[in-house]
Amino acid sequence: MVEVLVAVAIITIAVLSATAVAQKSVSVSRQSTHNLQAAFLLEEGAEAVRVARDDNWTNISNLTSGTTYYPTFSGGTWTFSTTPNTIDSFTRTVVLADVNRDSTSGDIVTTGGTPDAGTKLVTVTVTWSEGSNNLTKSISFYITNLF
């Protein structure tokens, strides 16, 4: 009888351990998938801004600095709207900021300087929920009127 109880206890512990490992594996796999999707959405958001710039600089310069925009692909081109939209459980935003340059060196400066109408600081952010946590990934880069 004792041997049967010991065997049942060992089997129970083994099954519970395997179940816990499988559950953690699924959770880590889901987090990894969401991180990868967020990275792709970040890159796509950055490319959307570059495509809009390449089409016509006014697509960028007409956007209000500090305003949150939501990029959408519609009619074969990227547009930026202030209407929130989500992709699955992800929300992607684009915020542009004005850039100032040092009048002597031409370097970008955070304070002072002269406004550069041909350069913008772009911040693309992707947010999503993972269980009870809200996660965010973002990328910032400068974009210049090349044409």
Stockholm file with secondary structure:
# STOCKHOLM 1.0

chainA/1-147         MVEVLVAVAIITIAVLSATAVAQKSVSVSRQSTHNLQAAFLLEEGAEAVRVARDDNWTNISNLTSGTTYYPTFSGGTWTFSTTPNTIDSFTRTVVLADVNRDSTSGDIVTTGGTPDAGTKLVTVTVTWSEGSNNLTKSISFYITNLF
#=GR chainA/1-147 SS CHHHHHHHHHHHHHHHHHHHHHHHHHHHHHHHHHHHHHHHHHHHHHHHHHHHHHHCTHHHHTSCTTCEEEEEEETTEEEEESSCCEETTEEEEEEEEEEEECTTTCCEESSSSEEEEEEEEEEEEEEEEETTEEEEEEEEEEEECCC
#=GC SS_cons         CHHHHHHHHHHHHHHHHHHHHHHHHHHHHHHHHHHHHHHHHHHHHHHHHHHHHHHCTHHHHTSCTTCEEEEEEETTEEEEESSCCEETTEEEEEEEEEEEECTTTCCEESSSSEEEEEEEEEEEEEEEEETTEEEEEEEEEEEECCC
//
